[in-house]
Amino acid sequence: MPLTRDLLRDPTGVLQDFQARTRLPTVAFSPDGTRLGVLGHGAVVTLWDVASGQKGPVLKSQGADIMALAFDPSGRSVAGVGADDRIILWDLTTGVDRLTLFPGPLGSNV
């Protein structure tokens, strides 16, 4: 996808090669536009530095595949929603998932 390659300034074609071998179902920009979160296969989110095109931290979940992704307004956390409806919140300063919410019956505590 040329647009993504241009955004990440990937003159080596590494990202383009990655795209040829995988599907990129979801991407999300940080609020300040400096980072791009990309869903990979399974429960993996890769962060990219938009200005340099450098690959950043890889965030992983122990649960089901991540289906959706969003940065919080401060840009310090990113949330993912798993195929099993769990919600994972990663702290971007540490790369650790600091909160996981599991679905439960209506009205129950999660």
Buried (B, 14 or more C-beta within 10 A) or exposed (E): EEEBBEBBBBEEEEBBEBBEEEEBBBBBBBEEEEBBBBBBEEBBBBBBBBEEBEBBBEBBBEBBBBBBBEBEEEBEBBBBBBEEEBBBBBBBEEEEBEEBEEEEEEEEEE
